[in-house]
Every structure is written in structure tokens, then in C-alpha cells.
Amino acid sequence: MKIGELSQTIGLSTHTIRYYEKLGLLDAPTKDDSGHRFYNHKDVDIANWVTCLKKSGMSLEKIKVYTNAYKKDEFKKVSELLDIHLCKLKAQQEDIEHYIDVTKKKLKDLNKRLT
């Protein structure tokens, strides 16, 4: 697939994809005869995962550590990184659930005052 198709598939701009390649988060893709980037299934999978990690709050620096370990089949390190990230996400989830509860209570109190 070409870079435009990858962009639409994973929801990142072509500029961001090129930037991630420059940082080493994504491998430089092969190029077709006319010099256009061509991404294979593995490239798409890694790009999707990089996007997911970034959207879930992982820093680009940590994503690079993750992708480098993954490419080297250092699965213990990959697992450790994901465990740490999952713990962080669970803590954020607890915070968000608290904020939702507080907001619901506030709305309930306000609605009582309106009636």
C-alpha cells in the first residue's frame, strides 16, 4: 500500500508517518519502481500499534524503545514495557471513573435545584 492509503488506514497524516520513519519508530519502507513508498502488512501492523501507543499516552521515546525491542524479538522487554504502560492506563481509567462519578453527582445536584 502507498503512503496515502496507510495514512487513511491508521489515521495519521503522511507528514507524521514520514516523521515516525525519521525517528526510527517505523522502518523505512521499500520503494516501488517509481520511487513511491510501499508498505507491506507488517509495516501496517507496526504503524497501527505505534498509533495506538501514542494515542494512549506513551511518549515517542518509549515507543521507540518498544519498537526496537519488538523488531529484535526481545519479547520479554516488550512485555515489560507493555505491563508498565497497562498499569499507567488502568490508573488513568480509575481517575476518569472518579471524575465521571463526581460530574454525575454535580449534575444530579444541579438538576434538583432546577426543579
Secondary structure, DSSP 8 states (H G I E B T S, - for coil): --HHHHHHHHT--HHHHHHHHHHTSS---EE-TTS-EE--HHHHHHHHHHHHHHHTT--HHHHHHHHHHHHTT-HHHHHHHHHHHHHHHHHHHHHHHHHHHHHHHHHHHHHHHH-
